[in-house]
């Protein structure tokens, strides 16, 4: 189920209602519909500033956030499209650094739906068409584009080689198996090889393809794809590397590639996995020649990056109250492992809510040994797992507010996890709507 969002603006809501009625014909794959839609709109994807295109299972949104922060620290204006939104649909489209306003959003969605509604586009195809249309009409120095699902047949892959400065592949794992592992002739059969095959579908001829290190069968597919299309491949551990170094008075982030070594501050996003994501963003910027970016901007961007809902501490507000509360929207096994790495040796109270099509053990399993209590809540507006799916030791609460009130009054942090829609609800209840 896709969260269409709600809006206080009547004109935006009218278009969101139209979006909610869209459906994708069962089993439809390919770029034919988005290509036809873009043609009717005048092919705005051919009139964009240099694009940084990012795919992956986990961390691709964080990589996009690092790219934006570094480019803006260098004085550049940046268009961004990411998904999903946490609270408002507007979060999916950022124009030259600012979330798209309601009036502009209503106009764009209406134009796209009026122009191509008879093509039967999907929710995401309309969203990407609207974003690219907005990007083509507003000046900026760069675009950052997050892949929605997969890569090979994702609507963002309508982008042509001439538009892309660099492509990136973040961490890979099993997710969206129903779509990404759908039977098809002539594709890899092993699950991780198939996932990599789909994600690496964004590789473009003569465009740098920069990737994190993966399991061997995934890396092999990335290499094959890069070679087949003539993309210049830069793999972590081969063409570049990065790590954090423990030292006084503060830890440092060391990045190395053929162009030299950078001694950088640690990223402001929490978790060891964010060092890897930051490295990928840096490598994408340093392995392309469309835009020059200074070392000073890289360092500044790492400390100013903001990406809500990902290992984020809540500010004081109505939901949090006086205690320490963290949120993370990760929902697959790889995300669960990263969360466990972050909370290792700490005791937490876990509030969990997960979509019905996700593995309930993906998050609870790795975190269980650190949990003083586990409380299951519904994911508002979506089909979700019942409390019993998470284990016999799990309590139930009807909503986040009730769950917070039910937790023991000790000094242990509360961790809200399992769904981006759930952490979006936490941000809304805490009056922290992303800006």
Secondary structure by P-SEA (a helix, b strand, c coil): cccccccccaaaaaaaaaaaacccccccccaaaaaaaaaaacccccccccccccccccaaaaaaaaaaaaaaaabbbbbbbbcccccccccccccccccccaaaaaaaaaaaaaacccccccaaaaaaaaaaaaaaaccccbbbbbbccccccccccccccccccbbbbcccccccccccccccccccccaaaaaaaaaaccccccbbbbbccccaaaaaaaaaaaaaacccccccccccbbbbbbbccbbbbbbbcccccccccccccccaaaaaaaaaaaaaaaacccccccaaaaaaaaaaccccccccccccccccccbbbbbbccccaaaaaaaaaaacccccbbbbbbccccccccccccccccccbbbbbccccccccccccccccbbbbccaaaaaaacccccbbbbbcccaaaaaaaaaaaccccc
